[in-house]
Amino acid sequence: MKLLILGGTEFLGRYLVEAALVGGHEVTLFNRGQTNPDLFPNLEKLRGNRDGELEALKGRQWDAVIDTCGYVPRVVRATIELLVNSVDHYTFISSLSVYANTNVPGQDESAPVEVLTNANHLEDEENPETYGARKALCEQIVEETMPGRVLSIRAGMLVGPHDYSDRFPYWVRRVAQGGEVLAPGRPNRPVQLIDVRDLAAWTLRAIEARQTGVYNATWPDYLLTMGQLLEVCRTATGSDAYFTWVDEQFLKEKEVKPWSEIPFWLPEAEFAGFFSFDCRKAIRAGLSYRPLVDTVQDILAWDSTRETTTEPSKRSLVLAQGQIGLSPEREQELLKAWHKECFNV
């Protein structure tokens, strides 16, 4: 199969390429050449910019395309309108953030999605508050342009090696360091995530089978709690960490930033459904998962190489946008205040 991947050198993209090569497919990459440009030196690389510089895609034919980097509806429309007669099948990597109500557990693909009510936000690629609505509109554009030929994958929180968001690597690293670890909210609070390599492998199988439609894609297919997640991190890293569970209201009062300062924590009052989506449709379609302990160990091994790797780290960029994870000083400050409030010590 001749496969075009838009992006293809960062996190999910790189694993999609690897899965495609393992499957014996002929891969072409289209990107700006700014992220990991030396990755996959033997592949055909078309250079351009999705925002107005699509000339390299003209006059070509592929069996399928994977869109890993569609965030602005106008840009997605321009891309798919150019490719509509050049590919048979279009895979759009979307997000579980498209759903309108994050407070409803167990939502499947039929649940209502967000609607972008302010046209001024259509171009606002860096605005996290409009991310879900923009992704939902992109899905709609792709399906309307290539009806019956589109696979939309609403991906959950991706984890694994090369995850420079630092959200899950923070927990792996912090637990590995040992000692008292601040853990947010209830230990039995549900969480969901998916190893990026499992998602990539399933995506390629779905494309080979010419599957279409919308799929929630996350893990697990059972109830996983934050407490269990951290216990797996402790087991996998062999650390002596122990967890102090701190009340959400206390964290709010201390102005701790959900999702950034404490990754994988969103206040349950507003986000009770965000980590409990129904992914049975994808599982029936062949989505499978590796053990979480393997993912944790692989992240730990990768994380230990990050200071010496030749791959450019995005950690500085992420931190410039807001601290990912608690600093040691901030964590100790919060733990001391929590102990004082609970036990007067």
Secondary structure, DSSP 4 states (H G I P E B T S, - for coil): -EEEEES-SSTHHHHHHHHHHHTT-EEEEEE-S-SSTTSSTTSEEEE-BTTTB-GGGTT---SEEEES----HHHHHHHHHHHTTT-SEEEEEEEGGGBS-TT-TT--TTS-B-----GGGTT-TT-GGGHHHHHHHHHHHHHHHSTTSEEEEEE--EESTT-TT-HHHHHHHHHHH-SEEEEES-TT-B--BEEHHHHHHHHHHHHHTT--EEEEE-B-SS--BHHHHHHHHHHHHT---EEEEE-HHHHHHTT--BTTTBTT---HHHHTTTT----HHHHHTT-----HHHHHHHHHHHHTTTTT-SSPP-HHHHHHHS--S--HHHHHHHHHHHHHHHH--
